Amino acid sequence: MSKRQVSTTKAAAPGAFYSQAIVANGFLYTAGLGPQHPETGEIVGTTVADQTEQTIKNLEAVLAVEGLDLSDVVKATVHLADLAQDFRAFDKVYRHHFPAPLPARTTVGSELWGIRVEIDVVAALRPELDSPPQPRQESR
């Protein structure tokens, strides 16, 4: 199996020792991304709706490095700081951005560090964009 790292400055930088995304076996796997602003690292918004908007922008930026968008996502895993309180507001924003057919999704309540939402996705590469293994970084 070959794998390669994907990164961009148009999404928040990893907060520890991990990749923003990895491409392997025809799929792109993102790390859990949150509502941090790509340039400042500051958390964007105080509501789960605002934070979900920024989190999705960060996901879109990582997907774009590989020529992908939200329509290529096949699986999403969502962590909410307060599942009971935040699910409906989160889901409203999520539905606005993800086109049909919707990806499979797991949504769980999690203890998050100062944020209300974190999302990681798996996206299928488009065959015409699948290229030989090499690190990819996109800069501004």
N, C-alpha and C positions, 0 to 999 in steps of 0.2 A: 504494500500500500504506500502510495506517495501522498504527502500532504504538504501544504504550503500556507504560510501566514498571510493574512490580509489585514491591512491597517490603513487608516485615514486620519488626517487632522480635522476632518469635517465632522467627526463624532468625538465624544468625550474620550480622553485617553484612559487606558486601564489604570485602576487605582492600586494595583499590586502586580505580581509577576504572572501575567497571562496575556494571551493574544486577544485582540478585538474579535477576530474571526479566524477560522481555519477552513481551507478547502481540502476535501478528501473524497475520493470515490464518487464524484459527480454531485456533491452537495457542499454548500457553504453552511458552516455552523458558527453562530455568533456566541460570544460570551454574554452573560447577563448585562444588559445595558440599562442605565437609569436616566434620570432627567438632568444630568449635568450639561452645562453649556460647553461646547467644544473648545472655545477659546479661553474661558475663565475658569472652568471647572466648577463654577458655582451651580447650586441646585436652582433650576428654573421652576417657579411656581410653588404655591403652597397647597393647592387642591390636587386631588388625584387626577382630575381632568387636565389641568395645566401640565402636570408632570407627565402624564401619558402622552400628551402632544409632543413634548420635547423628547421623550424616550423614543417615540416613533420616528421623529426627525433623525435621531442618532442611528436607529436601525436602518433607515433609508440611505443614510450616508455610507454606511458600511456595505450594504447591498450594492450600491451604485459603483463601488470599486470594481465589482465583477460584472457590471452591466445588467444588474438585476434590480427588481423593485418588489414591492409587497405582493404583487400577483404571483411571484415565484416561490413564496413562502408556503411550505407544506406542513409545518408544525411550529407552534408557539408555546412556550412555557412562560406563564405570568406569575409573578409573586406580588401580592398586595400586602401592605402593612396591616390593613384592617379589612379583611375579606367581607365581613358583614356590612360594614359602613360604606366601603368604597366600590364594591363590585358594579353596581348599576351605573355610576358616573364613569368608571373606567370603561365598561362595556359599550357605552354610548360613543365614546371617542374611538375606541377600537373598531367598532362597526363602520364608522364613517371612513376609516382609512383602508381597511382590508376589503378587496373585491371578492366577489363570489367566483369560484367556489371557495368558501372560507377554509383556511388551514385548520387542521386538527389543533386543539388547544387544551392545555391543562392550566387551570388557575387555582392557586393555593394561597393561603395566608402564611406569611413569613415574617420573621423579625428582620427588618431592614434597618440599615444604619443611616437614619436621618432622611430617608426618602419614603415615598408612599407606593412606588411601583418600580419593578424591574422586569424586563422582558428579554428572553433569548429566543432565537428562531433558527430553524433549519430551512434552507431554501435549495431548490433543485437548480443546478446550473443549466443554462441553455446550451444545447449541444454545440451550436455554432460558436459559443464563447469559451468552451472548454479548451484550455491551452496547456502547453507543457508546464510541469512544475517549476515555479520560480517565485520568490517572494514578491508580493505586490504591495506597494505603498502609494497612496495618493496624497499629494500635498496640495495646498491651496494654490 
